[in-house]
Amino acid sequence: QARLVESGGGLVQAGGSLTLSCKYYGRAFNRAAMGWFRQAPGRERELVARINWGERSIYYTDSVKGRFTISRDTGENTVDLQMNNLAPEDTAVYYCNSDPPQSWGQGTQVTVSS
């Protein structure tokens, strides 16, 4: 089990940008696939983006393609999510995830106003 700590959430206007960061505390960060999920009240948690250990496979859900970019910094044991052109439908708590080990951060709130 790893400990994940997210930061960077906040309140932005539609069309604005935010960068989320996740700090990974544990072993073998470089071998873990890292992902960002989000969940709004009353909705299921959904995968937003994922990057594998070798960065050979990067996934984005269709709704964020072209707007969000996931990246990882092996020296800092962090994974970031750069979010551009934010829209109100992006409002959610964003969670960092690792696999393996499968671990979750506590989440960071992103709120996008019209």
C-alpha positions in Angstrom: 0.0 0.0 0.0 1.2 3.5 -0.9 0.1 6.8 0.4 -1.0 9.4 -2.1 -1.5 13.1 -1.4 -3.2 15.3 -4.0 -3.0 19.1 -4.2 -3.8 21.9 -6.7 -7.6 21.9 -6.6 -9.5 25.1 -6.4 -12.2 27.3 -7.9 -11.8 28.5 -11.5 -14.0 30.2 -14.1 -15.0 28.2 -17.2 -12.2 28.3 -19.7 -9.5 28.5 -17.0 -6.8 26.0 -16.1 -5.6 24.1 -13.1 -2.8 21.7 -12.5 -3.3 18.9 -10.0 -0.3 17.1 -8.4 -0.1 13.8 -6.6 2.8 12.9 -4.4 3.4 9.1 -4.1 4.9 7.9 -0.8 5.9 4.3 -1.1 8.0 1.8 -3.0 8.5 1.3 -6.7 6.8 4.4 -7.9 8.4 4.0 -11.3 6.7 0.6 -11.8 3.2 1.7 -10.9 0.6 2.8 -13.3 -0.8 6.1 -12.1 -4.2 7.5 -12.7 -6.5 10.4 -12.0 -10.2 9.7 -11.2 -13.0 12.1 -10.4 -16.3 11.8 -8.7 -19.2 14.3 -8.4 -21.9 13.9 -5.8 -24.5 11.3 -6.9 -22.2 10.1 -9.7 -19.9 7.1 -10.0 -16.2 7.6 -9.8 -14.7 7.7 -13.3 -11.3 7.3 -14.7 -10.0 10.6 -16.2 -6.5 9.7 -17.3 -3.9 7.1 -16.7 -0.2 6.7 -17.4 1.7 3.4 -17.2 5.1 2.7 -15.7 7.0 3.2 -19.0 4.8 6.0 -20.3 4.2 3.9 -23.3 0.5 3.8 -22.7 -1.5 6.9 -21.8 -5.2 6.9 -21.6 -7.7 9.8 -21.5 -11.5 9.5 -21.2 -13.1 11.0 -24.3 -14.6 14.0 -22.5 -11.1 15.4 -21.6 -9.1 14.5 -24.6 -7.3 17.5 -26.0 -7.8 19.4 -22.8 -6.1 17.4 -20.0 -2.5 16.1 -19.9 -1.2 13.6 -17.5 2.5 13.4 -16.7 4.8 11.9 -14.1 8.1 13.0 -12.6 10.1 10.0 -11.4 12.6 12.1 -9.5 9.9 13.7 -7.4 7.5 10.7 -7.3 4.7 12.8 -8.5 2.0 12.6 -11.2 0.4 15.7 -12.5 -2.8 16.5 -14.3 -2.8 19.7 -16.4 -6.3 20.7 -17.0 -7.1 23.4 -19.6 -10.3 24.9 -20.9 -12.2 23.7 -17.9 -15.9 23.5 -18.0 -18.6 23.2 -15.2 -19.0 19.5 -16.0 -15.4 19.0 -14.8 -16.5 19.9 -11.3 -15.7 17.0 -9.0 -13.4 15.7 -6.4 -10.3 14.4 -8.2 -8.5 11.4 -6.8 -5.0 10.1 -7.5 -4.7 6.3 -7.9 -1.8 3.9 -8.1 -1.7 0.3 -9.3 0.2 -1.6 -8.0 -0.2 -1.2 -5.2 -3.8 -0.1 -5.5 -4.1 3.0 -3.4 -6.1 6.2 -3.3 -5.5 9.7 -2.3 -8.0 11.6 -0.2 -9.0 13.8 -3.1 -8.8 17.5 -4.1 -11.9 19.5 -5.0 -12.1 21.2 -8.4 -15.0 23.6 -9.0 -15.6 25.3 -12.3 -18.1 28.1 -12.4 -19.9 29.3 -15.5 
